[in-house]
């Protein structure tokens, strides 16, 4: 019976980034003391956009104005549930309404929202790797079927083409056109500069190489788990969005790290990638995929 590993793009990216970062984040379940504001904004924005495109798909009898109003109301109500500060929720609602006005005549026909999938990435006599995720939106359009990922941003930056998340979505759905739906919160920019859609097309050969590379890194991390040795990768201490949150830990001497972790970080709920499959009606399971604890 092969060992079963279930992971998503966040776990895979952590493994590729740094073994110690992956251990602290997804095995020890350690995170920052406070949730960054940009995560609150992203949560509320996704709620608005999910409601927006779900209503467009399921209730064609509604006027566009009703869709926008209901989506904004849902976002505001759910903002309380995710503990977003009121000023953050109001800023998101304002931004969402401006987004909806900007794309009022878009040709997107929503097919799926919050679509969950699980797919076998690799299997041999020792190891089975299940890759899964949740796709924000799948649409039909003049350009054909597209996978859409909503991204909020506080500064104007272009998404990275070589992204585990984007390539993994395309591989899982066998749809190789990916649209990153950027929603900016910059108050000084015009809507055309804040709301951008980046379209990536992935050649099959590149996706095949991504599979090979991903399997290699997962196998290497399984070895780290078996050995209980997670070396830091010093080249990953600073990235596109600033320093790794665990830089203070790695800068400490080994005997002081546990104190640092207990005093400056918090233990969060375990990252159970299989939990998102429970209760979902639109789960897409392929090749005998099933939910398991990410790393045993």
Secondary structure as UniProt FT lines:
FT   STRAND          3..7
FT   HELIX           9..17
FT   HELIX           19..22
FT   HELIX           23..27
FT   STRAND          30..32
FT   HELIX           37..58
FT   TURN            60..61
FT   HELIX           64..81
FT   TURN            82..83
FT   HELIX           86..102
FT   TURN            103..105
FT   STRAND          109..123
FT   STRAND          127..140
FT   TURN            142..143
FT   STRAND          146..153
FT   HELIX           164..173
FT   STRAND          177..184
FT   TURN            187..188
FT   HELIX           191..194
FT   STRAND          195..201
FT   HELIX           204..227
FT   HELIX           234..236
FT   STRAND          238..239
FT   TURN            240..241
FT   STRAND          242..243
FT   TURN            245..246
FT   HELIX           247..250
FT   HELIX           254..256
FT   HELIX           257..264
FT   STRAND          265..267
FT   TURN            273..274
FT   HELIX           275..277
FT   TURN            278..279
FT   STRAND          284..286
FT   TURN            287..288
//
